[in-house]
């Protein structure tokens, strides 16, 4: 079993992978933060495609500027659809696949659509209010983010892929 070095390995907790006897380690804080940084870069591309392009077409082509509240709602919904689809379908976004992270419920199974939307909605204030929900991981017994604790989800570290 691979452990992150330093603080990430300080409090290893384990969560059984459903249907197997393998024990999966809860992901370390540094790995989760690195994945979030990578995810934010990927989100720039997603937002450019489904947010910026339509708003440019509306603005330049038709002289329409939707109100700011509608723009924020659009961003919230578009990003929510991206995250919830990946979390519910695979338990992983593209960045999480790179870092071998997976979101599971407390039972070890992939989070359902409802739980994924709750996690997504709670992540916004967790990050935007000075990162208080991320800092929560420093005092949490399992080093989980506040939005994971409240949503009943966990981020686990998957074992490395073995070459076939």
C-alpha positions, 0 to 999 in steps of 0.5 A, a space after each residue: 500500500 502506498 502512503 503519501 509522505 509527511 503529514 498525509 501518512 500521519 493518520 492512515 484510515 482505511 475504507 473497504 472497497 465494495 465487493 473486494 477484500 482490498 483495503 483502500 487508504 483515505 487520500 492525503 491532504 496534499 494529494 487532494 489539494 494538488 488534484 484540486 489545482 489540476 482540476 481548476 486548470 481543466 475547469 478553465 477549458 470547460 468554462 471556455 467552451 460552455 460559458 465564454 463562447 455562448 456569452 461571446 456569441 450573445 454579446 457580439 452577435 446580438 448585443 445581449 448581456 445576460 445579468 450577472 446573477 444569471 451568469 453565476 447560476 449558469 457557471 454553478 449549473 454547468 460545473 455542477 453537471 460536470 462534477 456530479 456526472 463524473 462523481 456519480 458515474 466513475 467516482 472520479 473526475 479527470 484530475 482525480 483519475 490522474 492523482 488516483 483519487 476516488 469519491 465514495 460514500 461512507 459505505 465505500 460505494 460511488 456516491 449517488 446523484 443526490 449525495 454528489 449534488 450535496 457535496 458539490 453545493 457544499 464545496 462552494 462555500 467551503 472553498 469561497 469562504 476563505 477556504 474554511 472547509 479545506 482548512 477543516 481537514 487540518 483538524 478533522 480526525 480523518 483529514 477530510 474536507 468539511 464538505 465531505 464530512 457534511 455530505 457523507 463522502 470520502 476521498 480515497 487513494 486508489 492503489 497503483 495500476 499494475 501493468 498487464 
